[in-house]
C-alpha cells in the first residue's frame, strides 16, 4: 500500500507540474516581438513587411507554432504516463 501512495503522490506532482508548464506555455504563446520599429515594416499588412521587419514577423509565427507544438507534446507525454500508471494499478 505504501508503494501505491508514493506512486500516486509522484503522479500528482507530475500532473501539477504539467499544468503549471502548460499555463506558462499559454502565456508565452501569446508573446511576440514588436516589429513595428524596424525598417521595412508595412503597417497596413504586417505579414507583407520586408527586410528585418519581414524576418521579425516570420519569427513571430514560427515562435507561436513552436510553443503550440511543445504544449501538444506535453499533453501527449502526460497522457502516456497517466495510462502507464493506471495500468500498474
C-alpha positions in Angstrom: 0.0 0.0 0.0 2.9 2.3 0.7 4.1 1.9 -2.9 0.7 3.0 -4.2 0.7 6.1 -2.0 4.1 7.2 -3.2 3.3 6.4 -6.8 0.1 8.4 -6.6 2.0 11.3 -5.0 4.6 11.3 -7.8 1.7 11.2 -10.3 0.0 14.1 -8.6 3.2 16.1 -8.6 3.8 15.4 -12.3 0.3 16.5 -13.2 0.7 19.7 -11.2 4.0 20.5 -12.9 2.5 19.7 -16.3 -0.4 22.1 -15.6 2.0 24.8 -14.5 4.2 24.4 -17.5 1.1 24.4 -19.8 -0.1 27.7 -18.3 3.4 29.1 -18.8 3.3 28.0 -22.4 -0.1 29.6 -23.0 1.3 32.9 -21.7 4.5 32.5 -23.8 2.4 31.6 -26.9 0.8 35.0 -26.8 4.1 36.9 -26.5 5.7 38.1 -29.7 8.2 40.7 -30.7 7.2 44.2 -31.7 8.4 44.6 -35.3 6.8 48.0 -35.9 10.1 49.9 -35.2 12.2 48.0 -37.8 12.7 49.3 -41.3 10.6 47.7 -44.0 7.5 47.4 -41.7 4.2 47.5 -43.6 1.6 48.9 -41.1 -1.4 48.1 -43.3 -0.4 44.4 -43.8 2.3 43.4 -41.3 2.8 40.0 -43.0 3.9 41.8 -46.2 6.8 43.5 -44.4 10.2 43.3 -46.0 13.8 43.2 -44.7 14.4 42.9 -41.0 10.8 43.5 -40.2 9.7 40.7 -42.5 12.2 38.4 -40.7 10.8 39.5 -37.4 7.2 38.8 -38.5 8.2 35.3 -39.8 9.9 34.6 -36.5 6.8 35.6 -34.6 4.7 33.0 -36.4 7.4 30.3 -36.0 7.6 31.0 -32.3 3.9 30.7 -31.8 3.9 27.4 -33.7 6.8 26.1 -31.6 5.0 26.9 -28.3 1.8 25.2 -29.6 3.8 22.1 -30.6 5.6 22.0 -27.2 2.2 22.1 -25.4 0.8 19.3 -27.5 3.9 17.2 -26.8 3.5 17.9 -23.1 -0.2 16.7 -23.2 0.8 13.5 -25.0 3.6 12.7 -22.6 1.2 13.3 -19.7 -1.4 11.0 -21.2 1.1 8.3 -21.7 2.4 8.5 -18.2 -1.1 8.5 -16.7 -2.0 5.5 -18.8 1.2 3.7 -17.7 0.5 4.4 -14.0 -3.2 3.3 -14.3 -2.0 0.1 -15.9 0.3 -0.6 -13.0 -2.5 -0.3 -10.5 
